[in-house]
C-alpha cells in the first residue's frame, strides 16, 4: 500500500482494514463551494475511493477567499469539473465523477442510491430537506452543515438515525446567505473540516456513532456546542419538495415571491399574492 496513507493507517482506529474500507467507499458530495472544498480535500486525502461531486455553479472571483480548490484560471468554469481536476492532481488514485447539474427532487433518489454516504455541502434549506428525504428513504447516512457570517453547525442524520426533517420539521423561509450577509473563510473551513471528520467517522464505523448528533461552532466566541437527537420520532406527515414539472394542471399554486424575484410565475394560473394584494382597494 502507498506511503500516502501511512500516518492514518498507523492509527488503531484505522489500520489496514479501515483504510481498505475507505478505499471501497463511495461518497456523494452535493455542493463544491465553501463547505464542499474542505470536505472533498479531506475525503480525497484520506483515500475515499469514489467521490461524486454535484454542483451546477461556476467559479467566481468572490469564491476564492474560502474555496481553496480553485484559482484565478478557473473563473467561469464549472466548479464540479474544476474540483475533480484539483482532487486528481492531489491524489491520482481516486475515482472522481463530476456532475454539472442542480440537485432536484427528481434526481435526488438516483444520486443518493449511487453512494454509501451523502454529504450535504450545498448550504441550502431546500437541498437539505430534499437530501434528507431521499437518504431517509434509502437508509443512507447524511452529513449536513451550514455556515453564515461567523457561525454554523454540522450534524449526522438518517442511515439509522433520525432524519433532518424529524429534528427540524418546519422549513425555515428566513435567514441570510453568504452573498447577503457575508462569511469568514476560516469559519467555513472549520465546519467543512468537521463535516469531513463526521463522514470519515461513519465510514470507518467508529464508536460511539456520530449519528443523531449536531455540533455547533461560533467563530466569534471560539465556542463549540451542540446537542443529541437520537430517538427523535419521524413526522407522521409532511409536505415534500417537488420538481416544477411534477405540478399538475389541476393543482392549485400560490406563488409567494415578490415581483422583483419572479415578475411572472412559471406556473400558468398561479395565484400571485403580491399581485392580488395590489388589486385590493
C-alpha angles and dihedrals in degrees: 000000000000121000086234092092098034095112093057098036088061088063113101089224092058115025123150092306093053092046089052089052091054092048090053094046127104120205128189112210114193109198127029098203133096095326096032095056097063090037092055094042094052097040090048091044091051091054103253098173103220128028124184113197119199118188131135096193133096129227115269128188090245088063096060099081091065107018106071096178088077136066137187095277088058095063110123094016125111112273094220092057095043091049091051092052092049093049092050090051088055096042118010091185094071127101106224125178119194118204113188096200141103120257108247137173086254099057100030097089095050093046092050091048090058095063142054093222135017128218117200105207096149094101090216126126091215093050091048094054093043091051093043092053091048094045093047091051092048095040090236121146117248124203109196132181140174133186136176132167103342105332143059147137143239126203143171117232141170122008091100095333130084118290125246088251091056091057097037106027095167117072110228114231093184135066134092132258134227088261094054102032104023131230137225113237095223092055089054091048092053093051093042090050090050089049091055090047093053090049092052090045090057095042091052092046094234120177139266090038120237091218110117095027135110124196119199127198130197108193093189094057095029087232131147123201139150146147143236123243104177111147096026106149121240116247115265091227139358141172108253127213111255135192117256093245089056090068108104128219091248095050119109110233123193112191110207097182122112123246091254090059099038114011088181126022114237088222116083111231095015117156108237111203095202092053091044092051091049091055094054110101 
